[in-house]
Amino acid sequence: AAGVIQSPRHLIKEKRETATLKCYPIPRHDTVYWYQQGPGQDPQFLISFYEKMQSDKGSIPDRFSAQQFSDYHSELNMSSLELGDSALYFCASSLQKETLYEQYFGPGTRLTVT
Amino acid sequence: QKEVEQNSGPLSVPEGAIASLNCTYSDRVSQSFFWYRQYSGKSPELIMSIYSNGDKEDGRFTAQLNKASQYVSLLIRDSQPSDSATYLCAVDSGGGADGLTFGKGTHLIIQP
């Protein structure tokens, strides 16, 4: 079965640079979520989109923004990167009515800020 | 502030035994409850979801929910070394496209 696709899988940036992470949800899924997981930490919810509209917002820094496009893929834009932004970034997707909000995670993007 | 609490472990269980993982949550309006398995450096993998009080069984896994006590548990029968991982309890309070609140996870070790 098709899974969530994330790109790139690894990304190295320097402080103050920008980064864009991409997420392609499972086909037919209408909701996308972004999570950040630091070393030894649990995943922290950043933001979600349902049918291309922002649905819920968590602990997303003002330096970050995201959107969902007409083909349901989503991008997380990160500016003025800081060392503390180094983490695994996961995208998850769900199909609201049929899968009762079960979220399926992609393989993640490992971001290293130097 | 929503909170999800888990014993971080490590929880060590002999191969073939039952592993019991527990989780409590603070938000009484929580509606959906999930267990994820995460291997080191990998993404969380959904293994169980539960929405109503009682038990839900799927293969070797049984999830138990008690909303009055704000308590969720996961039982793994006939534990295998491949079950060794971190198990994350996650709670969704509002339904719809809300983000999940995760516990810090329990590190489970199955001893051969």
Contacts between the chains, C-beta under 8 A, distances in Angstrom:
chain1	res1	chain2	res2	distance
A	31	B	97	4.6
A	33	B	97	7.4
A	33	B	99	5.9
A	33	B	100	7.7
A	35	B	99	7.5
A	41	B	104	7.6
A	42	B	88	6.3
A	42	B	102	4.0
A	42	B	103	6.4
A	42	B	104	4.9
A	42	B	105	5.9
A	43	B	44	6.6
A	43	B	88	7.5
A	43	B	100	7.6
A	43	B	102	5.3
A	44	B	102	7.8
A	45	B	99	2.9
A	45	B	100	6.2
A	45	B	101	7.2
A	46	B	99	7.5
A	47	B	99	7.7
A	48	B	97	4.7
A	48	B	98	7.1
A	48	B	99	5.7
A	49	B	97	7.2
A	50	B	96	7.0
A	50	B	97	4.0
A	55	B	96	6.7
A	55	B	97	3.6
A	55	B	98	7.4
A	56	B	94	7.8
A	56	B	96	7.8
A	56	B	97	5.8
A	56	B	98	4.7
A	56	B	99	5.3
A	58	B	99	4.9
A	88	B	41	8.0
A	88	B	43	8.0
A	90	B	43	5.6
A	90	B	44	7.3
A	94	B	97	7.6
A	96	B	96	6.7
A	96	B	97	6.8
A	100	B	32	6.9
A	100	B	49	6.7
A	100	B	51	6.7
A	101	B	32	5.4
A	101	B	92	5.8
A	101	B	95	6.1
A	101	B	96	7.1
A	101	B	97	7.9
A	101	B	98	7.8
A	102	B	34	7.1
A	102	B	46	5.9
A	102	B	49	5.3
A	103	B	34	7.5
A	103	B	46	7.0
A	103	B	100	6.4
A	104	B	46	6.1
A	105	B	36	7.8
A	105	B	43	4.3
A	105	B	44	5.0
A	105	B	45	7.2
A	105	B	46	7.6
A	106	B	43	6.3
A	107	B	42	7.5
A	107	B	43	5.4
A	108	B	42	7.9
A	108	B	43	5.1
